[in-house]
Amino acid sequence: MMDFNPTARLGERVEALIDDGLQRRAAEQSARTYLGASRVGVACERALQFEYAQAPVDLGRGFTGRLLRIFERGHRMEDCMAAWLRAAGFDLRTCKADGEQFGFSVADGRLQGHVDGVLLSGPDGFACPALWEMKCLGAKGWKELQKHGLAVAKPVYAAQVALYQAYLQLHEHPALFTALNADSMEIYAELVPFDAALAQRMSDRAARVIQATEAGELLPRAFVDPTHFECRFCAWQDRCKSLS
Ligand code: SF4
């Protein structure tokens, strides 16, 4: 039969081929053997345990090719924003002289974090040195951030910033948090003063997750209702359900 819509079919085929390639590439990358500071603020400590223990995700819950493309867009937009900030007059360092990212490693390497950059100087009004953290967000998330600010709209990122400020001793001056609206390319920026109480809570939380996991103890579920949206999007929902 004649194919009246060959372009759409070609698009689907090329997308499937690309997604296969991306998923293969992701599978070849070595798994993280530590708890990432960027994840410590997630809503459920049990989910964090599964992540830290590298428990296999439920069937069909791995990263899709589309999601991997979104992650890559985030990395590339980070480079763009760094270049834009430099063009605006910031002295922004995104890696050390040896090319390594700035970061920290504590608890014998069990908790680690890698920061987007450190601002050494900036235009008038910007106190340095300061942490720089950047995210590329879809329009909905970006608008929530604009409306409510980092701490309310994106608590996971707020926890990440507080931990980085604490462990990299960059707490004296507010961090510069920037977010790019991936749809409109609008820029959000917020100066984030150091929240010592949040950093302490998150540090304690990381220690609890690491210690419990290594002792073989399962931390309580954060949500009793399995239809809660955090559970519906949790990669270990079946595993969680099968355990006490
Ligand atoms: S299914 Fe819900 S309660 Fe269980 S680990 Fe995931 S987020 Fe936590």
Residues whose N, C-alpha, C, O or C-beta is under 5 A from the ligand:
A	BS01	SF4	C44 R46 A47 R221 A222 F223 E230 C231 C234 W236 Q237 C240
